[in-house]
Amino acid sequence: MLIAILLIKNISPLRSKRENMNIFSLIW
């Protein structure tokens, strides 16, 4: 979902990709 990716970038743009993937998996 592009919206989820945008939300992750807006919420934690400084976090590592690993954490972003974890958050993305939780949202997914």
CHARMM internal coordinates of N, CA and C (Angstrom, degrees):
IC EDIT
DIST 1 N 1 CA 1.4664
DIST 1 CA 1 C 1.5310
ANGL 1 N 1 CA 1 C 109.64
DIST 1 C 2 N 1.3241
ANGL 1 CA 1 C 2 N 116.52
DIHE 1 N 1 CA 1 C 2 N 121.87
DIST 2 N 2 CA 1.4647
ANGL 1 C 2 N 2 CA 120.33
DIHE 1 CA 1 C 2 N 2 CA -179.93
DIST 2 CA 2 C 1.5261
ANGL 2 N 2 CA 2 C 111.02
DIHE 1 C 2 N 2 CA 2 C -63.36
DIST 2 C 3 N 1.3350
ANGL 2 CA 2 C 3 N 116.36
DIHE 2 N 2 CA 2 C 3 N -35.14
DIST 3 N 3 CA 1.4683
ANGL 2 C 3 N 3 CA 119.97
DIHE 2 CA 2 C 3 N 3 CA -179.13
DIST 3 CA 3 C 1.5185
ANGL 3 N 3 CA 3 C 110.06
DIHE 2 C 3 N 3 CA 3 C -61.35
DIST 3 C 4 N 1.3287
ANGL 3 CA 3 C 4 N 117.02
DIHE 3 N 3 CA 3 C 4 N -43.23
DIST 4 N 4 CA 1.4693
ANGL 3 C 4 N 4 CA 120.78
DIHE 3 CA 3 C 4 N 4 CA -179.65
DIST 4 CA 4 C 1.5192
ANGL 4 N 4 CA 4 C 110.00
DIHE 3 C 4 N 4 CA 4 C -61.92
DIST 4 C 5 N 1.3429
ANGL 4 CA 4 C 5 N 116.61
DIHE 4 N 4 CA 4 C 5 N -41.94
DIST 5 N 5 CA 1.4688
ANGL 4 C 5 N 5 CA 120.26
DIHE 4 CA 4 C 5 N 5 CA 179.54
DIST 5 CA 5 C 1.5247
ANGL 5 N 5 CA 5 C 110.06
DIHE 4 C 5 N 5 CA 5 C -62.51
DIST 5 C 6 N 1.3270
ANGL 5 CA 5 C 6 N 116.54
DIHE 5 N 5 CA 5 C 6 N -43.01
DIST 6 N 6 CA 1.4684
ANGL 5 C 6 N 6 CA 119.87
DIHE 5 CA 5 C 6 N 6 CA 179.64
DIST 6 CA 6 C 1.5253
ANGL 6 N 6 CA 6 C 110.30
DIHE 5 C 6 N 6 CA 6 C -64.22
DIST 6 C 7 N 1.3270
ANGL 6 CA 6 C 7 N 116.41
DIHE 6 N 6 CA 6 C 7 N -40.41
DIST 7 N 7 CA 1.4681
ANGL 6 C 7 N 7 CA 119.25
DIHE 6 CA 6 C 7 N 7 CA 179.22
DIST 7 CA 7 C 1.5169
ANGL 7 N 7 CA 7 C 110.53
DIHE 6 C 7 N 7 CA 7 C -63.15
DIST 7 C 8 N 1.3415
ANGL 7 CA 7 C 8 N 115.84
DIHE 7 N 7 CA 7 C 8 N -42.47
DIST 8 N 8 CA 1.4661
ANGL 7 C 8 N 8 CA 119.36
DIHE 7 CA 7 C 8 N 8 CA 179.73
DIST 8 CA 8 C 1.5250
ANGL 8 N 8 CA 8 C 110.00
DIHE 7 C 8 N 8 CA 8 C -62.05
DIST 8 C 9 N 1.3306
ANGL 8 CA 8 C 9 N 116.71
DIHE 8 N 8 CA 8 C 9 N -43.07
DIST 9 N 9 CA 1.4654
ANGL 8 C 9 N 9 CA 119.74
DIHE 8 CA 8 C 9 N 9 CA -179.41
DIST 9 CA 9 C 1.5154
ANGL 9 N 9 CA 9 C 110.75
DIHE 8 C 9 N 9 CA 9 C -65.38
DIST 9 C 10 N 1.3397
ANGL 9 CA 9 C 10 N 117.14
DIHE 9 N 9 CA 9 C 10 N -35.83
DIST 10 N 10 CA 1.4731
ANGL 9 C 10 N 10 CA 119.66
DIHE 9 CA 9 C 10 N 10 CA -179.34
DIST 10 CA 10 C 1.5233
ANGL 10 N 10 CA 10 C 111.02
DIHE 9 C 10 N 10 CA 10 C -74.88
DIST 10 C 11 N 1.3382
ANGL 10 CA 10 C 11 N 116.28
DIHE 10 N 10 CA 10 C 11 N -36.31
DIST 11 N 11 CA 1.4701
ANGL 10 C 11 N 11 CA 119.41
DIHE 10 CA 10 C 11 N 11 CA -177.09
DIST 11 CA 11 C 1.5251
ANGL 11 N 11 CA 11 C 110.45
DIHE 10 C 11 N 11 CA 11 C -76.70
DIST 11 C 12 N 1.3259
ANGL 11 CA 11 C 12 N 117.31
DIHE 11 N 11 CA 11 C 12 N -45.89
DIST 12 N 12 CA 1.4645
ANGL 11 C 12 N 12 CA 119.97
DIHE 11 CA 11 C 12 N 12 CA -175.87
DIST 12 CA 12 C 1.5175
ANGL 12 N 12 CA 12 C 111.07
DIHE 11 C 12 N 12 CA 12 C -136.47
DIST 12 C 13 N 1.3377
ANGL 12 CA 12 C 13 N 117.15
DIHE 12 N 12 CA 12 C 13 N 72.97
DIST 13 N 13 CA 1.4624
ANGL 12 C 13 N 13 CA 120.62
DIHE 12 CA 12 C 13 N 13 CA -179.53
DIST 13 CA 13 C 1.5203
ANGL 13 N 13 CA 13 C 112.12
DIHE 12 C 13 N 13 CA 13 C -72.54
DIST 13 C 14 N 1.3353
ANGL 13 CA 13 C 14 N 117.49
DIHE 13 N 13 CA 13 C 14 N -18.58
DIST 14 N 14 CA 1.4611
ANGL 13 C 14 N 14 CA 120.23
DIHE 13 CA 13 C 14 N 14 CA -177.17
DIST 14 CA 14 C 1.5228
ANGL 14 N 14 CA 14 C 112.38
DIHE 13 C 14 N 14 CA 14 C -97.21
DIST 14 C 15 N 1.3349
ANGL 14 CA 14 C 15 N 116.98
DIHE 14 N 14 CA 14 C 15 N -5.29
DIST 15 N 15 CA 1.4658
ANGL 14 C 15 N 15 CA 118.96
DIHE 14 CA 14 C 15 N 15 CA -177.36
DIST 15 CA 15 C 1.5178
ANGL 15 N 15 CA 15 C 110.83
DIHE 14 C 15 N 15 CA 15 C -79.72
DIST 15 C 16 N 1.3136
ANGL 15 CA 15 C 16 N 115.08
DIHE 15 N 15 CA 15 C 16 N 162.43
DIST 16 N 16 CA 1.4613
ANGL 15 C 16 N 16 CA 120.48
DIHE 15 CA 15 C 16 N 16 CA -176.93
DIST 16 CA 16 C 1.5253
ANGL 16 N 16 CA 16 C 110.18
DIHE 15 C 16 N 16 CA 16 C -73.57
DIST 16 C 17 N 1.3162
ANGL 16 CA 16 C 17 N 116.05
DIHE 16 N 16 CA 16 C 17 N 160.95
DIST 17 N 17 CA 1.4643
ANGL 16 C 17 N 17 CA 120.37
DIHE 16 CA 16 C 17 N 17 CA -179.61
DIST 17 CA 17 C 1.5229
ANGL 17 N 17 CA 17 C 110.44
DIHE 16 C 17 N 17 CA 17 C -62.81
DIST 17 C 18 N 1.3271
ANGL 17 CA 17 C 18 N 116.51
DIHE 17 N 17 CA 17 C 18 N -32.96
DIST 18 N 18 CA 1.4673
ANGL 17 C 18 N 18 CA 119.79
DIHE 17 CA 17 C 18 N 18 CA -179.59
DIST 18 CA 18 C 1.5179
ANGL 18 N 18 CA 18 C 110.59
DIHE 17 C 18 N 18 CA 18 C -61.72
DIST 18 C 19 N 1.3252
ANGL 18 CA 18 C 19 N 117.00
DIHE 18 N 18 CA 18 C 19 N -45.64
DIST 19 N 19 CA 1.4674
ANGL 18 C 19 N 19 CA 120.66
DIHE 18 CA 18 C 19 N 19 CA 179.01
DIST 19 CA 19 C 1.5231
ANGL 19 N 19 CA 19 C 109.96
DIHE 18 C 19 N 19 CA 19 C -66.01
DIST 19 C 20 N 1.3303
ANGL 19 CA 19 C 20 N 116.69
DIHE 19 N 19 CA 19 C 20 N -38.03
DIST 20 N 20 CA 1.4589
ANGL 19 C 20 N 20 CA 119.47
DIHE 19 CA 19 C 20 N 20 CA 178.98
DIST 20 CA 20 C 1.5238
ANGL 20 N 20 CA 20 C 110.12
DIHE 19 C 20 N 20 CA 20 C -63.55
DIST 20 C 21 N 1.3263
ANGL 20 CA 20 C 21 N 117.57
DIHE 20 N 20 CA 20 C 21 N -40.65
DIST 21 N 21 CA 1.4617
ANGL 20 C 21 N 21 CA 121.11
DIHE 20 CA 20 C 21 N 21 CA 178.72
DIST 21 CA 21 C 1.5214
ANGL 21 N 21 CA 21 C 109.80
DIHE 20 C 21 N 21 CA 21 C -64.64
DIST 21 C 22 N 1.3357
ANGL 21 CA 21 C 22 N 117.25
DIHE 21 N 21 CA 21 C 22 N -38.22
DIST 22 N 22 CA 1.4627
ANGL 21 C 22 N 22 CA 120.44
DIHE 21 CA 21 C 22 N 22 CA 178.55
DIST 22 CA 22 C 1.5286
ANGL 22 N 22 CA 22 C 110.34
DIHE 21 C 22 N 22 CA 22 C -63.59
DIST 22 C 23 N 1.3242
ANGL 22 CA 22 C 23 N 116.30
DIHE 22 N 22 CA 22 C 23 N -45.18
DIST 23 N 23 CA 1.4657
ANGL 22 C 23 N 23 CA 120.22
DIHE 22 CA 22 C 23 N 23 CA 179.12
DIST 23 CA 23 C 1.5227
ANGL 23 N 23 CA 23 C 109.88
DIHE 22 C 23 N 23 CA 23 C -64.63
DIST 23 C 24 N 1.3365
ANGL 23 CA 23 C 24 N 115.17
DIHE 23 N 23 CA 23 C 24 N -39.96
DIST 24 N 24 CA 1.4537
ANGL 23 C 24 N 24 CA 119.47
DIHE 23 CA 23 C 24 N 24 CA -179.56
DIST 24 CA 24 C 1.5222
ANGL 24 N 24 CA 24 C 110.24
DIHE 23 C 24 N 24 CA 24 C -62.86
DIST 24 C 25 N 1.3479
ANGL 24 CA 24 C 25 N 116.56
DIHE 24 N 24 CA 24 C 25 N -40.86
DIST 25 N 25 CA 1.4653
ANGL 24 C 25 N 25 CA 120.28
DIHE 24 CA 24 C 25 N 25 CA 179.82
DIST 25 CA 25 C 1.5295
ANGL 25 N 25 CA 25 C 109.73
DIHE 24 C 25 N 25 CA 25 C -65.44
DIST 25 C 26 N 1.3326
ANGL 25 CA 25 C 26 N 117.02
DIHE 25 N 25 CA 25 C 26 N -34.90
DIST 26 N 26 CA 1.4627
ANGL 25 C 26 N 26 CA 119.74
DIHE 25 CA 25 C 26 N 26 CA 178.87
DIST 26 CA 26 C 1.5274
ANGL 26 N 26 CA 26 C 110.32
DIHE 25 C 26 N 26 CA 26 C -67.98
DIST 26 C 27 N 1.3426
ANGL 26 CA 26 C 27 N 116.03
DIHE 26 N 26 CA 26 C 27 N -42.07
DIST 27 N 27 CA 1.4625
ANGL 26 C 27 N 27 CA 119.60
DIHE 26 CA 26 C 27 N 27 CA 179.55
DIST 27 CA 27 C 1.5240
ANGL 27 N 27 CA 27 C 109.94
DIHE 26 C 27 N 27 CA 27 C -67.82
DIST 27 C 28 N 1.3440
ANGL 27 CA 27 C 28 N 114.92
DIHE 27 N 27 CA 27 C 28 N -40.52
DIST 28 N 28 CA 1.4565
ANGL 27 C 28 N 28 CA 119.64
DIHE 27 CA 27 C 28 N 28 CA -178.55
DIST 28 CA 28 C 1.5201
ANGL 28 N 28 CA 28 C 109.07
DIHE 27 C 28 N 28 CA 28 C -64.11
END
COOR INIT
IC SEED 1 N 1 CA 1 C
IC BUILD
